């Protein structure tokens, strides 16, 4: 039985229980932990010999949590030759680099290119002005990281992202983006507050680099929310940014709201409506429940914890049930479909083999006749559709092609030209098999359709034509609504970190090697060590951060924000 099968089978327990490991929030050492069901809640309990016992809430909806566990899969791990910490033995999550225990390849990678920022958010402790130091890798190191990603095996990374700090403060950002294009990344993204895009010329400049997607900080649609979260009213600026991106023809923005309990959870419905109203520019929303950083009183952990099931409940409430928990699926549900499409279109592989606990998503479309938002589940039986993708990918995985050279041993292959004929016959055989599989798959998919509309036309294009652009076109005809719930030292589950598909990439100054680290472990454990070695003192009079928007110039927040990332 594989590791994924073991984890999937836990959902059948009358009372859920999962043995795992975590870290102590105080000393960050690896300790044993248990995830268990009690009083209608999925909880975590762990005990550090030096700092005592810790409790946290993993989910307040046990039924949804256990249903999601069905989607655990065994991912495709990076080959050992691409891992740089194989000789380390502290154990996950201490040996990131990656270490030998990691089970997936990254679908998305992040390179921090500066910690300078043009905002002074009250919730942030990581920017240069607050931390007192600057961390900004040279262009050459950024390129080294990107080259490393394109050399990963079995799947080269196809999606690189730049973050900070505020990455638009790098003057060489256009050159970095263009270099990524030259290296063959099919998806390039910028995680940004987007303040500099209020300048139309700058928006055009970045558009001209070929950048594919902007991940834009977006906490709500009222001045009060922005004052609360960022210390000043950014709402007019955010609206101007969207207008500018529309003017320059940039049509792939992902809104990234950090949802803080007691601060902006009432804005969820407003954010979805704003995205729908600007669907020509906005392609997705990626909600991110806030993670804890720093120390927090043990008695406050469970009260202040806001998980993805809490988010689903509020999404349902604020969309009048249009988006309820039955329409959201965990991220790994798309893994078989992604493999199938990549195989059919001869594209570089992608692996969505993360933990079902990492996040979820669904798609919404605008009804062409009514103009109203509808869920993709109104058009297609999504559960049945994904069951079909699992069935067909299993068939393709098991298929073994006998090369003509092997099955026709009597042919004198040493004769010039015959080998080329054999290769052509091999390729023809594979081509025929692909067409036959996808024809059967499409026929079965027809049985999952509830009603015809533009979403069905987009799905049909993906299945009937071997063009990767058809996959992208589906995203442009819909609005993805998803959630990524990142871990922190209080709720970290090693079973999740071993399957992480979002990796930070950096040059480790201790040995000058390019390394990768799962998102959650990098922010919780490894970042401070790396940045301490790379840091140079911050002097505001010498550091150019452009126009800095400071909270003291605006109305103060009415109440303090919890300490969060």
Number of C-alpha atoms within 10 A of each C-alpha: 5 9 11 18 15 11 18 18 13 16 20 12 9 8 13 18 17 15 13 17 18 27 28 24 22 15 12 16 15 18 14 16 24 18 22 18 19 12 8 12 17 22 22 25 17 21 17 19 8 9 11 10 12 18 19 22 21 24 23 19 16 22 13 15 21 20 15 23 21 20 24 24 23 19 20 20 20 21 15 14 9 20 20 18 16 16 10 15 11 12 13 22 30 19 20 27 23 24 27 22 16 26 22 23 28 30 21 20 25 25 22 20 26 22 23 27 25 21 22 20 20 21 16 16 16 17 22 24 21 13 14 14 20 22 23 21 17 11 14 10 16 23 15 15 22 27 18 18 25 18 12 17 17 15 20 21 27 21 23 27 24 26 19 23 25 25 24 28 19 18 9 12 18 18 13 20 23 16 17 25 17 9 15 15 18 14 17 21 22 26 22 22 22 22 21 19 23 18 14 16 13 14 21 17 13 19 18 13 16 16 20 19 20 24 22 22 18 23 26 28 21 15 13 20 22 21 21 23 26 22 25 25 21 24 19 11 15 21 13 17 21 19 17 20 22 17 13 16 14 23 21 22 24 26 24 25 23 21 24 22 19 11 18 20 22 17 20 22 19 15 20 21 15 15 22 21 12 16 20 18 20 27 23 27 23 23 26 21 25 23 22 21 17 13 11 15 6 13 11 10 17 13 11 17 20 24 25 25 20 16 20 20 15 20 23 17 16 19 16 11 12 16 23 17 15 12 19 21 21 24 24 26 25 18 21 23 20 19 22 24 22 17 16 22 16 12 13 14 19 24 22 26 28 31 27 23 25 20 24 24 19 21 21 22 22 20 14 10 7 8 9 11 19 17 20 20 19 16 18 20 16 18 14 15 18 18 13 19 22 18 12 18 20 13 11 15 10 8 10 7 10 11 14 17 17 9 9 12 9 8 14 11 15 8 8 9 9 14 16 11 13 17 14 13 15 16 13 12 15 13 13 10 16 17 16 12 18 19 14 11 18 17 11 14 20 13 12 17 18 13 11 11 15 16 21 18 11 19 16 16 16 22 21 15 15 20 17 15 11 18 18 12 14 20 16 19 18 25 26 22 22 23 26 18 20 22 22 23 24 28 27 25 25 20 23 19 27 22 27 26 27 22 24 27 26 25 19 17 12 9 7 10 15 22 22 29 29 26 20 24 26 20 18 21 21 17 15 13 11 17 17 12 12 17 17 14 13 17 13 11 6 7 13 14 17 11 11 12 18 15 18 10 9 12 13 17 19 10 9 12 16 18 17 17 18
